[in-house]
Amino acid sequence: MFARERALASWYIGIALAALAIGTWFGPLQALEHAGVNLYPAASGGVTYYQGLTIHGVLNALVWTTFFIVGFFTLTVPYGLNRPLDAPGLNVAGLILMTVGTVLTAFALLTNNGTVLYTFYPPMQAHWTFYLGLTLVVAGSWVPGWGFYVTAWRWRREHPGERTPLIALASLITMVLWQICTIGVAAEMLGMLIPWSLGWLGGTDPLLARTEFWFTGHALVYFWLLPAYVSWYFMLPKQAGGKLFSEPLARLAFWLFLVLSTPVGLHHQFLDPGISPAWKAVHAFITYGVFFPSAMTAFTVIASLEIGARARGGRGLFGWMRALPWGDPSYAAQNLAMIMFAFGGIGGLVNASYAVNLAVHNTLFVAGHFHLTVATAVTLTFMGILYWLLPHLTGRQLWAPRLALVQAYSWFIGMAVMSGAMHLVGLEYVVPRRVALSQATYVEPAWHALLNDAAVGGVILWISAALFFIVVAGTLVAGTRSAARVEMPVADVYQPAPVPAWLDNWRLWLSFAVLLILLAYGPVLVNLIGTAQLNVVGRRVW
């Protein structure tokens, strides 16, 4: 059963891994460059610093994550509903669209015609293939979502009155969140950037473009994170020998993310003129509100793991933690990612605080923060998932599990060193991010120690990434074939109880989500669109 779904997931995840391999190569080059060891273009195939920075951000934050998530959900939705995909053609079509988009984007990036960084703010202007390619990646990822919805709808017709199984519900909520929040960047691309890059528009309105981007940009973080939460809530407890502590809390947390994740983008624009401070404050308060489902997640997941640890013989107030399966690379990678995300969440509250944001805005503090989120909480979790998912897809045992364990811990150590140094140097010395510091004339001697620490962490991460791909390749080529396929780990519920109907009510929660978006963004966008002046011409600054 699910052979077709496994084949589709393999294609999505294979492309995701290719993007991660290329993008990760350029990451440590940034840290080394900041420390004065500029390996551009010698070690990068002729790629320049800002070109490499764009490749790193786009491939790692957009292509790797989106392909992996769609591939992962291609398994979790059918598995959760216990039925094959009812419209697999949609999932195939999505794969084709996303792949074509990736090729177009890669063409612009590798020919140095798309060096506009991950945020692609105008008036920096890329080749039209960059914008069209990213649009196809995003729009293409909507299409398999429609396939998931068809499957869920038909399941609902056959199971009236039943609650949607947890793992399927959480996956579906994540895809709906993605389709809602990407309306912003789709409007930016289709209404402004693509016509502008083709010469159909004489200019852009940078403030409107930035606002449409951040409509998507922060909710994108939760599109990255919620698949990790799917594993932390519903799979990791099983790997620890435990059970999900509370089904209602898990459902409520995912619904709250759907409602609260999108209307928070203006906290990224605290320094942008032309937007009322009152609306920025509204978005800041909602950003603080997103902390509550995160806190619920921490409580529920830790309680679930404690159940497993105590079942394994763990004792004491905190001693039970030693009984967790730290020697399992899949479990260790994900638990280490959770630990690192606790610090990333605290940094997120700092960024949402107006007064403190003024001190760290566009410094390396911010780069340190998102390396704790997308580069660790998300990426290290996805690596941990792959340590059971690859055997599930291939029928081969994980090759060199001890090496995989070293990889997980070395990623954690490398990121702690690099991100910690970035936080400190940004906070203490206001060192800017995005900038090629080896070419800057204002670098102060006091910065060097922390920038060197960041470079050391980057090199450790480089080694860890190499170990990861060695394990992946070894599993594909030399992994021992297993008679029994590794099954998807899905935890049972601890002390099951009836789930209220309102925790499985799409109409209710979608209404809340749309209403809050209209309240928080409607007046802002109406004003910006009504006063837009598309007269800022494009600039190529590289």
C-alpha positions in Angstrom: 0.0 0.0 0.0 1.1 3.6 -0.7 3.8 2.5 -3.3 2.7 5.4 -5.6 2.9 7.9 -2.7 6.4 6.7 -1.7 7.5 7.1 -5.3 6.2 10.7 -5.5 7.7 11.5 -2.1 11.1 10.2 -3.3 11.1 12.6 -6.2 10.2 15.6 -4.1 12.7 14.7 -1.4 15.5 13.9 -3.9 15.2 17.4 -5.5 15.1 18.9 -2.0 18.3 17.2 -1.1 20.0 18.4 -4.3 19.0 22.0 -3.4 20.3 21.6 0.2 23.6 20.2 -1.0 24.2 23.2 -3.3 22.9 25.8 -0.9 24.8 24.5 2.1 28.1 24.6 0.3 27.8 28.4 0.2 26.8 28.9 3.9 30.1 28.4 5.6 31.8 30.5 2.9 29.8 33.5 4.3 31.1 32.9 7.8 34.7 32.5 6.6 34.4 35.7 4.6 33.3 37.6 7.6 36.4 36.4 9.4 38.6 37.6 6.6 39.1 34.3 4.8 37.5 35.1 1.5 37.2 32.0 -0.6 35.1 33.7 -3.2 35.4 33.0 -6.1 38.2 30.5 -5.8 36.2 27.8 -3.9 32.8 28.6 -5.4 33.2 28.0 -9.1 33.5 31.7 -9.9 30.5 32.7 -7.8 30.8 36.1 -6.1 29.9 36.8 -2.5 26.4 38.3 -3.0 25.6 35.8 -5.7 26.6 33.0 -3.2 24.6 34.6 -0.4 21.5 34.6 -2.7 22.0 31.0 -3.8 22.4 30.0 -0.1 19.2 31.7 1.0 17.0 30.8 -1.9 18.0 27.1 -2.2 18.1 26.4 1.5 15.2 28.5 2.8 12.8 28.2 -0.1 13.6 25.2 -2.4 14.9 22.7 0.1 12.1 23.3 2.6 9.2 23.5 0.1 10.1 20.3 -1.7 10.8 18.4 1.5 7.5 19.5 3.1 5.4 18.6 0.1 7.2 15.2 -0.2 6.8 14.5 3.5 3.1 15.4 3.5 2.6 13.2 0.4 3.1 10.4 2.9 1.6 11.8 6.1 -1.8 12.7 4.6 -2.5 9.3 3.0 -1.0 7.5 6.0 -3.1 9.5 8.5 -6.3 9.0 6.5 -5.4 5.4 5.7 -6.2 5.8 2.0 -4.1 6.5 -1.1 -4.2 9.9 -2.8 -7.5 10.3 -4.7 -6.1 12.7 -7.2 -2.4 11.7 -7.7 -2.3 13.6 -11.0 -2.4 16.9 -9.0 0.6 15.8 -7.0 2.5 14.8 -10.2 1.5 18.2 -11.8 2.8 20.0 -8.7 6.1 18.2 -8.9 6.5 19.2 -12.6 5.7 22.8 -12.0 8.0 23.1 -9.0 10.8 21.4 -10.8 10.5 23.8 -13.8 10.4 26.7 -11.4 13.5 25.5 -9.7 15.3 25.2 -13.0 14.3 28.7 -14.1 15.4 30.1 -10.7 18.7 28.2 -10.8 19.4 29.6 -14.3 19.1 33.2 -13.0 21.1 32.5 -9.9 24.0 30.6 -11.6 24.3 33.2 -14.4 24.5 36.0 -11.9 21.2 37.4 -13.1 19.3 36.9 -9.9 21.6 38.3 -7.2 18.9 40.1 -5.3 19.2 38.1 -2.0 16.6 35.9 -0.4 14.2 38.8 0.1 14.6 40.2 -3.5 13.6 43.7 -2.4 13.1 46.2 -5.3 14.6 48.4 -6.7 17.2 45.6 -7.1 16.1 43.9 -10.2 16.6 40.3 -11.3 16.0 38.6 -14.6 12.4 37.6 -15.2 13.4 33.9 -15.0 14.2 34.4 -11.3 10.7 35.8 -10.4 8.8 33.4 -12.7 10.8 30.5 -11.3 10.0 31.2 -7.7 6.4 31.9 -8.6 6.2 28.4 -10.2 7.8 26.8 -7.1 5.2 28.5 -4.8 2.2 28.0 -7.1 3.3 24.5 -7.9 3.3 23.6 -4.3 -0.3 24.7 -4.0 -1.3 22.0 -6.5 -0.4 18.9 -4.4 -2.2 20.7 -1.6 -5.3 20.5 -3.7 -4.7 16.8 -4.1 -4.5 16.5 -0.3 -7.8 18.4 0.1 -9.6 16.1 -2.4 -8.3 13.1 -0.5 -9.5 14.5 2.8 -12.8 15.6 1.4 -13.5 12.1 0.1 -12.4 10.6 3.5 -14.8 12.9 5.2 -17.7 11.8 3.0 -17.0 8.2 3.9 -16.5 8.9 7.6 -19.2 11.3 8.7 -19.0 12.4 12.3 -15.5 11.1 12.8 -12.6 13.4 13.9 -9.9 13.8 11.3 -6.9 11.8 12.3 -4.3 13.9 13.9 -1.3 13.5 11.6 -3.5 14.2 8.5 -5.2 17.2 10.1 -1.9 18.8 11.1 -0.5 18.3 7.6 -3.6 19.8 6.0 -3.7 22.8 8.3 0.0 23.5 7.3 -0.8 23.4 3.6 -3.9 25.7 4.1 -1.7 28.1 6.0 0.8 28.0 3.1 -1.9 28.8 0.5 -3.3 31.7 2.5 0.0 33.3 3.4 1.6 33.1 -0.1 -1.2 35.3 -1.5 1.0 38.2 -0.5 4.1 37.2 -2.4 2.0 36.0 -5.3 0.4 39.4 -5.6 3.9 41.0 -5.5 5.2 38.7 -8.2 2.2 38.8 -10.6 1.2 42.4 -10.0 4.5 44.0 -9.9 7.9 42.1 -10.2 7.3 39.9 -13.2 5.7 42.7 -15.4 8.5 45.0 -14.2 11.3 42.6 -15.0 9.7 42.0 -18.5 9.6 45.8 -19.1 5.9 46.1 -19.0 6.0 48.4 -16.0 8.4 51.3 -15.8 9.0 51.0 -12.0 7.9 49.6 -8.7 6.7 50.9 -5.3 9.3 49.4 -2.9 7.2 49.9 0.3 4.2 48.1 -1.3 6.5 45.3 -2.5 8.1 44.9 0.9 4.7 44.8 2.6 3.4 42.1 0.3 6.6 40.1 0.7 6.3 40.2 4.5 2.6 39.2 4.3 4.2 35.9 3.3 7.6 36.2 4.8 7.0 35.6 8.5 4.1 33.1 8.1 6.7 31.2 5.9 8.5 30.5 9.1 5.6 28.5 10.4 5.2 26.7 7.0 8.8 25.5 7.7 8.2 24.8 11.4 4.8 23.0 11.4 6.1 19.9 9.5 8.7 19.7 12.2 5.9 20.0 14.8 4.1 17.2 13.0 7.1 15.0 13.8 7.7 16.4 17.3 4.1 15.9 18.3 3.1 12.7 16.6 6.3 10.8 15.7 9.0 11.6 18.2 7.1 10.3 21.2 6.7 7.0 19.4 10.5 6.9 18.8 11.0 7.6 22.5 8.6 4.7 23.5 5.9 7.2 24.7 2.5 8.5 23.7 1.1 11.9 22.8 0.2 13.6 26.1 -2.9 15.5 24.9 -4.8 15.3 21.6 -6.9 18.4 22.2 -3.9 20.5 23.0 -2.2 19.3 19.8 -5.2 20.1 17.7 -5.6 23.5 19.3 -2.0 24.5 18.8 -2.2 23.8 15.0 -5.4 25.7 14.7 -3.9 28.7 16.5 -1.0 28.7 14.2 -3.4 28.9 11.3 -5.1 31.9 12.8 -2.1 33.8 14.1 0.8 33.1 11.7 -0.1 35.5 8.8 -1.1 38.9 10.4 2.3 39.5 12.0 4.5 40.6 9.1 4.7 44.3 9.9 7.0 43.6 12.9 9.6 43.1 10.1 9.0 46.6 9.0 9.4 48.6 12.2 11.9 50.9 10.5 9.8 51.3 7.3 8.3 54.8 6.8 4.8 55.1 5.4 3.1 52.6 7.7 1.4 53.8 10.8 3.1 52.8 14.2 -0.4 51.8 15.4 -0.6 49.0 12.8 3.0 47.9 13.6 1.9 47.7 17.2 -1.0 45.5 16.3 1.2 43.1 14.4 3.7 43.1 17.3 1.0 42.0 19.8 -0.2 39.3 17.4 3.4 38.1 17.1 3.6 37.8 20.9 0.3 35.8 20.6 2.0 33.2 18.4 4.2 32.4 21.4 1.3 30.7 23.1 0.8 27.8 20.7 4.6 27.5 20.8 4.5 27.3 24.6 1.7 24.7 24.3 3.9 22.7 22.0 6.8 22.8 24.4 4.6 21.5 27.2 2.8 18.8 25.2 5.9 17.5 23.5 8.0 17.4 26.7 5.2 15.7 28.6 4.9 13.1 25.8 8.7 12.4 25.8 8.6 12.1 29.6 5.9 9.4 29.3 8.3 7.5 27.1 11.4 8.0 29.2 9.6 6.9 32.4 8.3 3.8 30.5 12.0 3.1 29.6 13.0 3.2 33.3 13.7 6.9 33.7 13.4 8.3 37.3 13.6 11.6 39.2 12.5 15.1 38.5 14.9 15.6 35.6 16.8 12.3 35.6 14.2 10.7 33.3 15.8 12.7 30.4 18.8 10.4 30.5 16.5 7.5 29.6 15.6 9.0 26.3 17.1 7.3 23.2 19.9 9.8 22.6 21.9 7.1 20.7 19.2 6.9 18.0 20.3 9.5 15.3 16.8 10.2 14.2 15.6 10.9 17.7 18.8 12.8 18.7 18.7 15.1 15.7 15.1 16.1 16.4 15.5 16.6 20.1 18.6 18.7 19.7 16.7 20.7 17.1 14.0 21.3 19.7 16.5 22.5 22.3 18.0 24.9 19.8 14.6 26.2 18.8 13.9 27.2 22.4 16.6 29.8 22.0 15.4 30.8 18.6 11.9 31.4 20.0 13.3 33.8 22.6 15.2 35.6 19.9 11.9 35.9 18.0 10.3 37.7 20.9 13.3 40.1 20.9 12.8 40.9 17.2 9.1 41.5 17.8 9.9 44.0 20.6 10.0 47.5 19.0 12.6 49.1 21.3 15.0 46.1 21.2 14.4 45.6 17.5 15.9 49.1 16.9 19.1 47.9 18.4 19.4 44.6 16.4 17.6 45.4 13.2 19.7 44.2 10.2 22.6 43.1 12.3 24.1 39.6 12.5 21.9 39.1 15.6 19.0 38.5 13.1 21.1 36.1 11.0 21.9 34.2 14.2 18.2 34.0 15.0 17.1 32.5 11.8 19.9 30.1 11.7 18.4 28.7 15.0 15.0 28.4 13.3 15.2 27.4 9.7 18.8 26.1 9.8 18.4 24.1 13.0 14.9 23.7 14.3 13.7 22.9 10.7 16.7 21.5 8.9 18.1 19.4 11.7 14.6 18.0 12.3 14.2 17.2 8.6 17.6 15.4 8.7 16.4 13.4 11.7 13.2 12.5 9.9 15.2 11.4 6.9 17.1 8.9 9.1 13.9 6.8 9.3 12.3 8.1 6.1 15.1 7.0 3.7 14.9 3.4 5.0 11.1 3.6 4.7 11.3 4.8 1.1 14.1 2.6 -0.1 13.7 -0.6 1.9 17.3 -0.3 3.0 18.7 0.0 6.5 20.3 3.3 7.5 24.0 3.1 6.6 26.5 4.0 9.4 24.0 5.0 12.1 26.9 6.0 14.4 28.2 8.4 11.7 24.6 9.8 11.5 24.7 10.3 15.3 28.0 12.2 15.0 26.4 14.3 12.3 23.5 15.3 14.5 25.6 16.3 17.4 28.2 18.1 15.3 25.4 20.2 13.6 24.1 21.1 17.1 27.6 22.1 18.3 28.5 24.0 15.1 25.3 25.9 15.1 25.6 26.8 18.8 29.1 28.2 18.2 28.2 30.1 14.9 24.8 31.4 15.9 25.9 32.3 19.4 28.7 34.4 18.0 26.4 36.0 15.5 23.9 37.0 18.3 26.7 38.5 20.4 28.5 40.4 17.7 25.2 41.8 16.4 24.0 42.8 19.8 27.3 44.2 21.2 28.9 45.7 18.1 25.9 46.2 15.7 27.8 44.3 13.0 25.6 44.4 9.9 24.3 41.3 8.1 24.3 40.6 4.4 27.5 42.7 4.0 30.8 41.4 2.6 32.8 42.4 5.7 36.1 41.4 4.1 35.6 44.3 1.7 34.3 46.8 4.2 36.4 49.7 5.4 34.7 50.1 8.8 35.4 46.7 10.4 36.8 47.2 13.9 39.4 45.0 15.7 36.9 44.3 18.5 34.7 42.3 16.0 37.4 39.8 15.0 37.2 37.4 17.9 33.4 36.7 17.6 33.6 36.7 13.8 36.3 34.1 14.0 34.1 32.0 16.4 31.3 32.2 13.8 33.7 31.0 11.1 34.7 28.0 13.3 31.1 27.1 13.8 30.5 27.4 10.1 33.4 25.0 9.4 31.9 22.5 11.9 28.6 22.8 10.1 30.3 22.3 6.8 31.8 19.0 8.1 28.4 18.0 9.6 26.6 18.6 6.2 29.2 16.5 4.5 28.6 13.6 7.0 24.9 13.9 6.4 25.2 13.5 2.6 27.7 10.6 3.1 25.1 8.8 5.2 22.4 9.5 2.7 24.5 8.3 -0.2 25.7 5.3 1.8 22.1 4.3 2.6 21.1 4.6 -1.1 24.1 2.7 -2.4 25.3 0.4 0.4 22.4 0.1 2.9 21.5 -3.4 3.7 18.2 -4.4 2.1 15.6 -5.2 4.8 12.8 -7.7 4.5 10.5 -5.6 6.6 10.1 -1.9 5.5 10.7 0.6 8.3 7.3 1.9 9.2 6.3 5.5 9.8 6.5 6.1 13.6 3.1 7.4 14.8 2.4 7.7 18.6 -0.8 6.6 20.2 -2.6 9.1 22.5 -2.1 8.9 26.2 -5.4 8.4 28.0 -7.6 9.1 25.0 -10.7 11.3 25.6 -13.5 12.6 23.3 -12.4 15.5 21.2 -14.8 18.5 21.0 -16.3 19.1 17.5 -14.9 22.6 17.4 -11.4 21.2 17.3 -12.2 19.6 13.9 -14.2 22.5 12.4 -12.6 24.0 9.3 -15.3 26.6 8.8 -14.8 28.1 12.3 -11.0 28.3 12.2 -10.7 29.5 8.6 -13.2 32.3 9.4 -11.1 33.4 12.4 -8.0 33.3 10.2 -9.4 35.3 7.4 -11.1 37.8 9.7 -7.9 38.5 11.6 -5.9 39.0 8.4 -8.5 41.4 7.0 -8.4 43.4 10.3 -4.6 43.5 10.6 -3.7 43.9 6.9 -6.8 45.3 5.2 -6.5 49.0 6.0 -2.7 48.9 5.5 -2.8 47.4 2.1 -5.8 49.4 0.9 -3.8 52.6 1.8 -0.6 51.4 0.2 -2.3 50.2 -3.0 -4.3 53.4 -3.2 -1.3 55.6 -2.9 1.2 53.4 -4.9 3.5 55.1 -7.3 5.2 52.6 -9.7 8.0 55.0 -10.6 11.1 53.5 -8.9 13.3 52.1 -11.7 15.2 48.9 -11.4 18.8 48.8 -10.4 21.5 46.1 -10.8 24.0 46.7 -8.1 26.3 43.6 -8.6 
